């Protein structure tokens, strides 16, 4: 369908240019040409003549111009001749081709349609109509995985993800920007949390092993309607942002496992600051040194058990009791009391959130 649109466009332009004009894809194969007998032929190593400047290049009496679509696919348009007219023709062909390509992507390309859904770039009333037009399942069990590379990965991550999810009719692999990619996985059965996490782990392990790309993965909840994909994508982004603040050691974060961190993330910062002032009436939380903070964290990890915590810290029980009394004197909160411990735990998370300045979604 796509190549036929290109061919129809070139056929209409043929009478105006009166020269051989055409388009090559990234395999150096002619996919459309005013001289139809050349369709399917190749021009070896033609991409190597370009230096990234976007200038027209002349090879064997033919003018070539490389163009890049919005989704990073590369093509070359060409026009017979090495004169100024041929150069101008390449410039015009490039602009015309991008217009035709954008039209095709918006109308026929499934990946572009799904991307428009998740980034809220389509009217809600058009979703069902376009879904049926593209023969997609409206009601299906889907999970959104947002993969964020810790460095720019160019096309390497996309290639690996496409190999992991090769079913183009069921799954979608979409580039968002230079670091973010999205995988929308469709499950034709009631999928378990373990299977969802295992798919994310496979993504992390494969990218690390094959391309040495370190990534974090945010996982949405399970959605059962294509119209819910936009919300699922937001959930995967929130999972990464909240995980960046509260679960810095994890590289796989599920939205439904964010706990109280998700609640804190959604609160206005002014409300968080007011909460800290109310909790720490005597002194600011910043008066606590790193040793004291470490003691508190270990105390929480051991379920407020004094004996177990002192053993893990390799300190005498009385030393730990002294530290807890010191915390009570500074803050007014006795961490040996369950209610005070909860308040202090939440306050520590709120303070961490305020100092991290995460991106709000």
C-alpha positions in Angstrom: 0.0 0.0 0.0 2.7 2.5 1.0 4.9 1.9 -2.1 1.8 2.0 -4.3 1.1 5.5 -3.0 4.7 6.6 -3.8 4.5 5.1 -7.2 1.2 6.9 -8.0 2.7 10.2 -6.9 5.8 9.7 -9.1 3.6 8.7 -12.1 1.7 12.0 -11.7 5.0 13.9 -11.5 6.7 12.2 -14.4 5.2 14.4 -17.1 6.4 17.6 -15.2 10.0 16.5 -14.7 10.5 14.5 -17.9 13.4 12.8 -16.2 13.8 9.5 -14.4 12.9 10.1 -10.7 12.5 7.6 -7.9 12.8 6.6 -4.2 15.0 4.1 -2.5 14.5 2.6 1.0 17.1 1.9 3.6 18.0 -1.5 1.9 19.2 0.6 -1.1 16.3 -0.9 -3.1 14.2 1.2 -5.6 10.6 1.1 -4.2 9.1 3.5 -6.6 10.3 5.0 -9.9 8.9 6.8 -12.9 10.6 4.2 -15.0 8.8 1.2 -13.6 11.2 -1.4 -14.9 13.8 -0.2 -12.3 11.5 -1.0 -9.3 13.1 -3.7 -7.2 16.7 -3.0 -8.4 19.4 -1.9 -6.0 22.1 0.8 -5.9 24.9 -0.6 -3.8 26.5 1.5 -1.1 24.6 4.7 -2.1 24.0 5.6 1.6 27.8 5.8 2.1 28.2 8.9 -0.1 26.2 11.0 2.4 28.0 12.9 5.2 25.0 13.9 7.2 24.7 17.4 5.8 21.6 16.8 3.9 23.1 18.1 0.7 22.4 16.6 -2.7 25.1 14.2 -3.9 26.0 13.4 -7.5 26.9 9.9 -8.5 27.4 8.8 -12.1 25.3 11.6 -13.4 22.4 11.1 -11.0 21.4 13.4 -8.2 20.6 11.9 -4.8 19.2 13.4 -1.6 18.8 11.5 1.7 15.7 12.2 3.8 14.7 11.0 7.3 11.1 10.6 8.4 9.8 11.5 11.9 10.2 7.9 13.1 13.9 7.9 12.0 13.4 5.8 8.9 15.8 6.8 6.1 15.1 7.0 2.4 16.8 8.5 -0.7 15.1 10.3 -3.6 16.9 10.6 -6.9 16.6 12.5 -10.2 18.5 11.8 -13.4 21.0 14.5 -14.1 23.7 16.5 -12.3 22.6 20.0 -13.1 20.7 22.6 -11.0 17.4 21.4 -12.2 18.1 17.9 -11.0 19.2 19.3 -7.6 16.0 21.3 -7.3 14.0 18.3 -8.3 15.5 16.3 -5.4 14.6 19.0 -3.0 11.0 19.0 -4.2 10.8 15.2 -4.3 12.0 15.0 -0.7 9.4 17.4 0.6 6.6 15.7 -1.5 7.7 12.3 -0.3 7.6 13.3 3.3 4.0 14.7 2.8 2.9 11.4 1.2 4.6 9.4 3.9 3.0 11.4 6.7 -0.4 10.9 5.1 0.2 7.2 4.8 1.4 6.9 8.4 -1.6 8.8 9.8 -4.1 6.9 7.7 -2.8 3.3 7.4 0.2 2.7 9.7 -0.8 0.8 12.9 2.2 1.9 14.9 1.5 5.6 14.2 -2.1 5.1 15.1 -1.2 3.4 18.4 1.4 6.1 19.1 -1.3 8.8 18.5 -3.5 7.1 21.1 -1.0 6.9 23.9 0.2 10.5 23.5 -3.4 11.8 23.2 -3.0 13.0 19.7 -6.3 11.6 18.4 -9.9 12.5 19.1 -11.6 10.0 21.3 -14.5 9.7 18.9 -12.0 8.6 16.1 -10.4 5.8 18.1 -13.0 3.1 17.6 -13.5 4.0 13.9 -9.8 3.9 13.1 -9.3 0.7 15.2 -11.9 -1.2 13.1 -10.5 0.4 9.9 -7.0 -1.0 10.7 -8.5 -4.4 11.8 -7.2 -4.1 15.4 -8.8 -5.7 18.4 -10.8 -3.2 20.4 -11.3 -5.4 23.4 -8.0 -7.1 24.3 -5.8 -7.6 27.3 -2.8 -5.4 26.9 0.1 -4.1 29.1 2.3 -1.1 28.3 6.0 -1.4 29.0 8.0 1.9 28.9 11.7 1.3 28.3 14.0 4.1 29.2 17.6 3.8 28.2 20.2 5.4 30.6 22.0 6.7 27.5 21.0 7.5 23.9 20.6 4.1 22.1 19.8 5.3 18.5 18.2 2.3 16.7 19.9 -0.5 18.7 17.3 -0.8 21.4 14.4 -0.7 18.8 16.0 -3.6 16.8 16.3 -5.7 19.9 12.8 -5.0 21.0 11.4 -5.8 17.6 13.2 -9.2 17.7 11.7 -9.8 21.2 8.2 -8.9 20.1 8.0 -10.0 16.4 4.2 -10.3 16.1 3.4 -7.1 14.3 -0.4 -7.9 14.3 -0.5 -8.4 18.0 2.3 -6.4 19.7 3.6 -2.8 19.0 7.1 -1.4 19.5 7.1 2.4 19.3 9.9 4.9 19.6 9.0 7.9 21.7 12.3 9.8 21.7 16.1 9.2 21.9 15.9 7.4 25.2 12.3 6.1 25.5 10.6 3.2 23.7 7.2 1.6 24.3 6.2 -2.0 24.0 2.5 -2.7 24.0 2.0 -6.4 24.5 -1.3 -8.1 23.9 -2.1 -11.2 25.9 -4.8 -13.6 24.6 -5.3 -15.1 28.0 -5.6 -14.0 31.7 -2.0 -13.0 32.3 -0.4 -13.2 35.8 1.8 -10.6 37.5 4.7 -13.0 37.3 4.4 -13.3 33.5 4.2 -9.5 33.2 7.3 -9.0 35.3 9.2 -11.8 33.5 8.6 -10.1 30.1 10.1 -6.9 31.6 13.0 -8.8 32.9 13.6 -10.3 29.5 13.7 -6.9 28.0 16.3 -5.7 30.6 18.5 -8.8 30.3 18.4 -8.9 26.5 19.3 -5.2 26.0 22.1 -5.5 28.5 23.5 -8.8 27.0 23.2 -7.9 23.3 23.8 -4.2 23.1 25.2 -3.3 26.5 22.3 -0.9 27.0 21.2 -0.3 30.6 17.5 0.5 30.9 14.7 1.0 33.4 11.2 -0.4 32.7 7.9 1.1 33.9 4.9 -1.3 33.7 1.3 -0.2 33.5 -1.7 -2.0 34.9 -3.5 -4.5 32.7 -6.0 -2.7 30.4 -8.8 -4.4 28.4 -9.8 -1.8 25.9 -7.8 0.0 23.3 -9.2 3.3 24.5 -7.4 2.8 27.8 -3.9 2.7 26.3 -3.4 6.4 26.9 -4.0 5.9 30.6 -1.8 2.8 30.7 1.1 4.8 29.1 0.7 7.5 31.7 0.8 4.8 34.4 4.1 3.4 33.0 5.6 6.9 33.0 4.5 7.6 36.5 6.0 4.2 37.5 9.4 5.3 36.2 9.2 8.8 37.8 8.1 7.5 41.2 10.6 4.7 41.0 13.4 7.2 40.3 12.6 8.8 43.7 11.6 6.0 46.0 13.1 2.8 44.4 16.4 3.9 43.0 17.9 0.5 43.2 15.2 -1.2 41.0 15.2 -1.1 37.2 11.7 -2.6 36.9 8.9 -0.7 38.5 5.2 -1.6 38.3 2.5 1.0 38.7 0.4 -1.2 40.9 3.3 -1.7 43.3 4.2 1.9 43.9 2.3 2.0 47.2 2.3 5.2 49.2 5.0 6.6 46.8 2.3 7.1 44.2 0.1 9.0 46.6 2.9 11.3 47.6 3.8 11.9 44.0 0.3 13.1 43.2 0.2 15.6 46.1 1.0 19.3 45.6 4.4 20.3 46.8 2.9 23.0 49.0 0.9 20.4 50.8 4.0 18.2 51.3 6.0 21.2 52.7 3.1 21.9 55.1 3.0 18.3 56.2 6.8 18.3 57.1 6.4 21.5 59.1 3.5 20.0 61.1 5.4 16.7 61.8 8.7 18.3 62.7 7.5 21.0 65.0 10.7 21.0 67.1 13.5 20.7 64.5 13.7 20.3 60.7 14.3 16.8 59.4 17.6 18.1 58.0 19.1 18.1 61.6 19.4 14.3 61.4 22.8 13.2 60.3 23.5 10.2 58.0 24.3 7.9 60.8 20.9 8.6 62.4 19.1 8.3 59.1 20.8 4.9 58.5 19.8 3.7 62.0 16.2 4.7 61.3 16.1 2.9 57.9 17.6 -0.3 59.5 15.0 0.0 62.3 12.2 0.1 59.7 13.7 -2.8 57.7 13.6 -4.9 60.9 10.0 -4.2 61.7 10.7 -1.9 64.7 12.5 -4.7 66.5 15.2 -3.2 68.7 17.1 -6.4 69.4 17.2 -7.5 65.7 18.2 -4.0 64.6 21.0 -3.7 67.1 22.3 -7.0 65.9 22.2 -6.0 62.3 24.0 -2.7 63.1 26.6 -4.4 65.3 25.8 -2.1 68.2 24.8 -2.8 71.8 21.0 -2.7 72.4 21.4 0.2 74.8 23.3 2.2 72.1 20.3 1.8 69.7 17.9 2.8 72.5 20.0 5.9 73.1 19.8 6.8 69.4 16.1 6.3 69.3 15.7 8.5 72.4 17.8 11.2 70.7 15.5 11.1 67.7 12.5 11.4 69.9 14.1 14.4 71.6 14.8 16.1 68.3 11.5 15.3 66.5 9.0 14.5 69.2 8.4 11.1 67.5 9.1 7.8 69.3 9.8 5.3 66.5 9.1 2.4 68.9 5.5 3.5 68.8 3.7 2.2 65.6 1.8 5.4 64.9 4.8 7.6 65.3 6.9 5.2 63.1 4.3 5.5 60.3 4.3 9.3 60.5 8.1 9.4 60.4 8.3 6.9 57.5 5.9 9.0 55.4 7.7 12.2 56.3 11.0 10.7 55.2 9.4 9.8 51.8 7.9 13.2 51.5 11.2 14.9 52.2 12.9 12.6 49.6 10.3 13.5 47.1 10.7 17.3 47.6 14.5 17.1 47.3 14.4 15.0 44.1 12.3 17.4 42.0 10.8 14.7 39.7 9.0 15.4 36.5 5.3 15.7 37.1 3.0 13.9 34.6 
